Amino acid sequence: MLKVLASSWALLLGILLLMVGNGIQGTLLGIRGGIEGFSTYEMSIVMSAYFVGFLGGSRLAPEMIRRVGHIRVFAALGSFISAVLILYPAWTDPVAWTIGRVLIGFCFSGVYVTAESWLNNSASNETRGQALSLYMITQMAGIVAAQGLLLTADPGGFILFIIPSVLVSISFAPILLSVSPTPPFETAKPMKLRDLIRTSPTGTVGVFLMGGVFSALFGMASVFGSEAGLSVAEISAFVAAIYLGGLLFQYPIGWLSDRIDRRTLILAAAATGAAAAGAAMLVGGSYSALLAAAFVIGGMSNPLYSLLIAYTNDYLQPEDMAAASGGMLFLNGVGAIVGPLVTGWAMGTIGPLGFFLFIAVLMASLAVFTAFRMTQRAPVPVDATGSYAPVLPSATPVAVEVAQEVAIEAAQEDQGPTPPSGPAQSPG
């Protein structure tokens, strides 16, 4: 990993600054929306708009890069990000913010595709797994660090919007000056959703539900804090706890997933997350309890995405994994678009604790569905499963396909060249 860090530190530094900028704007808008008097419903539309843009960007950015090249795409999209960040406080209108969030989601997705392809190109076959892990750690660290920067100025002013704009602009320098353009790349054509669902109902239902959970956490956590009357410092710590939990639990859950029936781990993680959300509803008046719940929910939900992808891979041929990842990303994106809208409706109906109710219902649904599927077929033997590769729910097709390749190579090293065949398994 030190070798990867030495060769890719400039790229990772640029990604860190990008994530700090994105982490600030995601939380800041929820706080500023409350200051401006936007309703919970209006803020849910604003937050959902980011994921509309992100899903579109993840599907269109590869074609843009093939047409005009990495550097032009990266510079153009980055410029739009900086501009939108500056315009938010100048045009405090829910419709304007919604349009801005669609644009900024699209641009961040394209920037991530470009950065991830550069990172993949700079790594060797032997170091791609470590590069992927460092990339994930950098992303999470950036979002956590962003919450601390929220305390440096008044969220009702302009400074906190200028800071992420400057950080995003600065992030281009280490990336563009330190790496060479990668050759054109191709992403796999997505597998038909019908075939993907038939191959693994648990995996496909799971990534859809986790898309809703992730978008609620990323988009609506600060809205919850604002509606619940938390201070800016308390909201910052609350959001940071979510991502800190996701970072710390990623590897222990990954280690376990390669040693026990993955469905058991999916059920346990989803049930634990649901229980934490339910507990937060019961003791919502205690801030320390809210922090603990945020830590556990983040710790269970973020690794679940990687776990569900790894579980689905256990029923696929290696040549089908990249195609399946496109379908998984689409389902996750659709769930992410729906998540803030339903969360906003729940909060508008029962109050701020509707935030936790939505998360509890989705994670409990995943636990129940997984338990049901466990009665429908025998598990894949542990020694016949592929490897777990950590990847965040915000990953683009590039990072997910790299994770698939890392998992395939690890499985081949452990089991030989022929991993378990999808058609030989009964659907699940």
C-alpha positions in Angstrom: 0.0 0.0 0.0 2.9 2.4 0.7 4.1 1.7 -2.9 0.7 2.7 -4.2 0.7 5.8 -2.0 4.1 6.8 -3.3 3.1 6.5 -6.9 -0.4 8.0 -6.6 -0.3 10.5 -3.8 -0.9 13.5 -6.1 -4.0 11.9 -7.6 -5.3 10.8 -4.1 -4.7 14.3 -2.8 -6.8 15.7 -5.6 -9.5 13.2 -4.9 -9.4 14.1 -1.2 -9.9 17.8 -2.0 -12.8 16.9 -4.3 -14.4 14.8 -1.5 -14.0 17.6 1.0 -15.7 20.0 -1.4 -18.5 17.6 -2.1 -18.9 16.7 1.6 -19.2 20.3 2.6 -21.9 21.2 0.0 -24.0 18.1 0.8 -24.3 19.0 4.5 -24.2 22.8 4.1 -27.3 22.8 1.8 -29.3 21.0 4.4 -28.4 23.5 7.1 -28.8 26.6 4.8 -32.2 25.3 3.5 -33.4 25.4 7.1 -32.1 29.0 7.5 -33.8 30.0 4.3 -37.1 28.5 5.4 -37.3 25.8 2.8 -39.8 23.1 3.6 -38.7 19.5 4.2 -40.5 18.5 1.0 -38.6 21.1 -1.0 -35.3 20.0 0.5 -36.0 16.4 -0.3 -36.4 17.3 -4.0 -33.2 19.3 -3.9 -31.3 16.4 -2.3 -32.8 13.8 -4.7 -31.8 15.9 -7.7 -28.1 15.2 -7.0 -28.6 11.5 -7.5 -30.6 12.1 -10.7 -27.5 13.9 -12.1 -25.1 11.4 -10.6 -26.9 8.5 -12.3 -27.0 10.3 -15.6 -23.3 11.2 -15.3 -22.2 7.7 -14.5 -23.8 6.5 -17.7 -22.8 9.4 -20.0 -19.3 10.3 -18.8 -17.5 7.3 -20.4 -18.8 8.3 -23.8 -17.8 11.9 -23.2 -14.3 10.8 -22.3 -14.1 8.6 -25.4 -15.1 11.6 -27.6 -12.9 14.5 -26.2 -10.5 12.9 -23.7 -9.9 12.8 -20.0 -8.4 16.2 -19.5 -11.1 18.1 -21.3 -13.9 16.3 -19.5 -12.2 16.7 -16.1 -11.5 20.4 -16.6 -14.9 21.2 -18.0 -16.9 19.4 -15.4 -14.8 20.7 -12.6 -15.4 24.3 -13.8 -19.1 23.7 -13.7 -18.8 22.4 -10.1 -17.0 25.5 -8.9 -19.5 27.7 -10.6 -22.5 26.0 -9.1 -21.0 26.0 -5.6 -20.6 29.8 -5.8 -24.2 30.3 -7.2 -26.0 28.4 -4.4 -26.0 31.4 -1.9 -26.5 33.9 -4.6 -29.7 32.3 -5.8 -31.5 30.8 -2.8 -34.5 29.3 -4.4 -35.6 25.7 -4.3 -36.0 25.4 -8.1 -32.6 26.9 -8.7 -31.0 24.7 -6.1 -32.7 21.6 -7.7 -31.2 22.5 -11.1 -27.9 23.1 -9.5 -27.9 19.8 -7.7 -28.7 17.9 -10.9 -25.8 19.7 -12.6 -23.4 19.2 -9.8 -24.3 15.5 -9.4 -23.7 15.0 -13.1 -20.4 16.8 -12.9 -19.1 15.0 -9.8 -20.0 11.6 -11.3 -18.0 12.5 -14.5 -15.1 13.8 -12.4 -15.1 10.5 -10.4 -15.1 8.4 -13.6 -12.1 10.3 -14.9 -10.2 10.2 -11.6 -11.0 6.5 -11.0 -9.8 5.6 -14.6 -6.5 7.5 -14.0 -6.0 5.7 -10.6 -6.7 2.3 -12.2 -4.2 3.1 -15.0 -1.5 4.1 -12.6 -1.8 0.9 -10.6 -0.4 -2.5 -11.7 -2.2 -5.8 -11.5 -0.5 -6.5 -8.2 -1.5 -3.2 -6.6 -5.0 -2.5 -7.9 -6.6 -3.9 -4.8 -4.5 -1.7 -2.6 -5.2 1.3 -4.9 -9.0 0.6 -4.6 -8.7 0.5 -0.8 -6.8 3.7 -0.6 -9.3 5.4 -2.9 -12.1 4.4 -0.6 -10.3 5.5 2.5 -9.5 8.8 0.8 -13.2 9.4 -0.1 -14.4 8.7 3.4 -11.7 10.7 5.0 -12.6 13.7 2.8 -16.2 13.6 3.7 -15.4 13.3 7.5 -12.9 16.2 7.2 -15.5 18.3 5.4 -17.7 18.3 8.5 -15.0 20.0 10.5 -14.7 22.8 8.0 -18.4 23.6 8.5 -17.5 25.1 11.8 -15.1 27.7 10.3 -17.8 30.2 9.2 -21.5 31.1 9.4 -23.6 28.8 7.2 -25.9 31.8 6.6 -23.2 33.6 4.7 -21.1 33.1 1.6 -17.8 31.8 3.0 -18.8 28.2 3.4 -19.8 28.1 -0.2 -16.6 29.7 -1.4 -14.4 27.2 0.5 -15.6 24.0 -1.4 -15.5 25.9 -4.7 -11.8 26.8 -4.0 -11.0 23.3 -2.9 -12.5 21.7 -6.0 -10.6 24.2 -8.2 -7.3 23.4 -6.3 -7.9 19.7 -6.6 -7.3 19.8 -10.4 -3.7 20.9 -10.0 -2.2 17.8 -8.5 -4.3 15.6 -10.8 -3.7 17.4 -14.1 0.0 18.2 -13.4 1.1 14.8 -12.1 -0.6 12.1 -14.2 -0.7 11.3 -17.9 -4.0 10.8 -19.8 -5.1 7.2 -19.8 -5.9 5.4 -23.0 -9.6 5.2 -24.1 -11.5 2.7 -22.0 -14.7 0.7 -22.5 -17.3 -0.1 -19.9 -19.3 -3.3 -20.3 -22.9 -3.2 -21.6 -25.2 -3.8 -18.7 -26.8 -7.2 -18.2 -30.6 -7.2 -18.7 -32.2 -6.4 -15.4 -34.5 -9.4 -15.7 -31.5 -11.8 -16.0 -29.7 -10.0 -13.1 -32.8 -10.3 -10.8 -33.2 -13.9 -11.7 -29.5 -14.6 -10.9 -29.6 -13.0 -7.5 -32.9 -11.5 -6.1 -31.1 -10.8 -2.8 -28.3 -8.8 -4.4 -30.6 -6.8 -6.7 -33.2 -6.0 -4.1 -30.5 -5.3 -1.6 -28.6 -2.7 -3.7 -31.9 -1.0 -4.5 -32.8 -0.7 -0.9 -29.2 0.4 0.1 -29.4 3.1 -2.6 -32.3 4.6 -0.7 -30.5 4.3 2.6 -27.2 5.8 1.3 -29.0 8.8 -0.3 -31.0 9.4 2.9 -27.7 9.5 4.9 -25.8 11.6 2.4 -28.6 13.9 1.4 -31.0 14.2 4.3 -28.9 13.8 7.5 -28.2 17.5 7.7 -31.9 18.3 6.9 -32.8 16.0 9.8 -30.4 17.9 12.1 -31.7 21.2 11.0 -35.3 20.1 11.6 -34.4 18.6 14.9 -32.9 21.9 16.1 -29.3 20.7 16.3 -26.5 23.2 16.2 -24.1 23.4 13.3 -21.4 21.7 15.4 -23.9 18.9 16.4 -25.0 18.4 12.8 -21.3 18.2 11.6 -20.5 15.6 14.3 -23.7 13.6 13.4 -22.8 13.4 9.7 -19.2 12.7 10.5 -20.2 9.8 12.7 -22.1 8.2 9.8 -19.0 8.1 7.6 -16.6 7.3 10.4 -18.6 4.2 11.1 -18.7 3.2 7.5 -14.9 3.5 7.3 -14.1 1.5 10.5 -16.6 -1.3 9.8 -15.7 -1.8 6.1 -12.8 -4.1 6.6 -14.0 -6.2 9.6 -17.2 -7.0 7.6 -15.2 -7.7 4.5 -13.0 -10.1 6.5 -16.0 -11.9 7.8 -17.7 -12.1 4.4 -14.9 -14.3 3.1 -15.3 -16.7 6.0 -19.0 -17.2 6.6 -22.3 -17.4 4.6 -22.6 -13.9 3.1 -26.4 -14.1 3.6 -26.0 -14.5 7.3 -23.8 -11.4 7.4 -26.2 -9.4 5.2 -29.0 -10.3 7.5 -27.1 -9.5 10.6 -25.8 -6.1 9.3 -29.2 -5.0 8.0 -30.9 -6.1 11.2 -28.3 -4.2 13.3 -28.7 -1.1 11.2 -32.5 -1.3 11.5 -32.2 -1.8 15.3 -30.0 1.3 15.6 -32.4 3.4 13.6 -35.3 2.2 15.8 -33.4 2.9 18.9 -32.7 6.5 17.7 -36.4 7.0 17.3 -37.0 5.9 20.9 -34.3 8.0 22.4 -34.2 10.9 19.9 -33.9 13.5 22.6 -30.4 12.2 23.6 -27.7 13.7 21.3 -25.2 11.1 22.4 -27.7 8.4 21.4 -28.1 10.0 18.0 -24.3 9.9 17.5 -24.1 6.3 18.5 -27.0 5.4 16.2 -25.4 7.4 13.3 -22.1 5.5 13.8 -23.8 2.1 13.8 -26.1 2.9 10.8 -23.1 4.1 8.8 -21.0 1.2 9.9 -23.6 -1.3 8.7 -25.0 0.4 5.5 -21.7 1.4 3.7 -20.1 -2.1 3.8 -23.5 -3.7 2.9 -23.1 -2.3 -0.7 -19.8 -4.1 -1.3 -21.2 -7.2 0.5 -24.2 -7.4 -1.8 -22.0 -7.0 -4.9 -19.7 -9.8 -3.7 -22.7 -12.0 -2.9 -24.1 -11.5 -6.4 -20.7 -12.3 -8.0 -20.9 -15.7 -6.3 -23.5 -16.6 -8.9 -21.9 -15.1 -12.0 -19.3 -16.2 -14.4 -16.2 -13.9 -14.4 -17.0 -12.6 -17.9 -20.5 -11.6 -16.7 -19.5 -9.6 -13.6 -18.7 -6.3 -15.3 -22.0 -6.4 -17.2 -23.9 -7.2 -14.0 -22.2 -4.3 -12.2 -23.9 -1.9 -14.6 -27.3 -3.2 -13.7 -26.4 -3.1 -10.0 -25.3 0.5 -10.3 -28.5 1.4 -12.1 -30.7 -0.2 -9.4 -28.7 1.5 -6.7 -29.1 4.9 -8.5 -32.8 4.5 -8.8 -33.0 3.7 -5.1 -30.9 6.8 -4.4 -33.2 9.0 -6.3 -36.3 7.8 -4.4 -34.6 7.8 -1.0 -34.6 11.6 -0.2 -38.1 12.0 -1.6 -39.6 9.3 0.7 -37.5 10.5 3.6 -38.8 14.0 3.1 -42.3 12.8 3.0 -41.8 10.8 6.2 -40.2 13.7 8.0 -43.0 16.0 6.9 -45.6 13.5 8.1 -44.3 12.5 11.6 -41.5 15.0 12.2 -37.7 14.8 12.1 -37.6 11.2 13.4 -39.2 10.1 10.0 -35.5 10.2 8.9 -34.8 7.2 11.1 -38.1 5.5 10.4 -37.3 5.4 6.7 -33.8 3.9 7.3 -35.3 1.4 9.8 -37.9 0.2 7.3 -35.5 -0.2 4.5 -32.9 -2.1 6.5 -35.5 -4.2 8.2 -36.9 -5.0 4.8 -33.5 -6.2 3.6 -33.1 -8.4 6.7 -36.5 -10.0 6.2 -36.1 -10.5 2.5 -32.6 -12.1 3.1 -34.0 -14.4 5.7 -36.7 -15.5 3.3 -34.2 -16.2 0.5 -32.2 -18.3 2.9 -35.1 -20.7 3.1 -35.2 -21.0 -0.7 -31.8 -22.6 -1.4 -28.6 -23.8 0.2 -25.7 -21.4 0.6 -22.6 -21.3 -1.7 -19.8 -23.1 0.2 -17.5 -20.6 1.8 -14.4 -22.0 0.0 -16.2 -21.5 -3.4 -17.1 -17.9 -3.0 -15.3 -14.9 -4.6 -13.4 -12.3 -2.7 -14.8 -9.1 -1.1 -13.6 -5.9 -2.6 -14.5 -2.6 -0.8 -16.4 0.0 -2.9 -18.6 2.8 -1.8 -22.2 3.3 -2.9 -21.1 6.5 -4.7 -18.7 4.5 -6.9 -18.9 4.9 -10.7 -18.7 2.0 -13.2 -15.0 2.3 -13.4 -14.4 1.7 -9.6 -17.0 -1.1 -9.5 -15.5 -2.9 -12.5 -12.0 -2.6 -11.0 -13.4 -4.1 -7.8 -14.9 -7.0 -9.9 -11.5 -7.6 -11.5 -9.7 -7.6 -8.1 -12.3 -10.1 -6.8 -11.9 -12.3 -9.9 -8.1 -12.4 -9.6 -8.2 -13.1 -5.8 -10.7 -15.9 -6.4 -8.6 -17.4 -9.2 -5.5 -17.4 -6.9 -7.4 -19.1 -4.1 -9.5 -21.6 -6.2 -7.9 -21.9 -9.6 -9.0 -20.4 -12.9 -12.7 -21.5 -12.8 -14.9 -19.8 -10.2 -18.4 -21.0 -9.4 -20.8 -20.9 -12.4 -24.0 -18.9 -12.2 -26.2 -21.3 -14.3 -25.1 -24.2 -12.0 -26.7 -22.5 -9.1 -30.4 -22.2 -8.5 -31.7 -18.6 -8.7 -31.5 -16.6 -5.5 
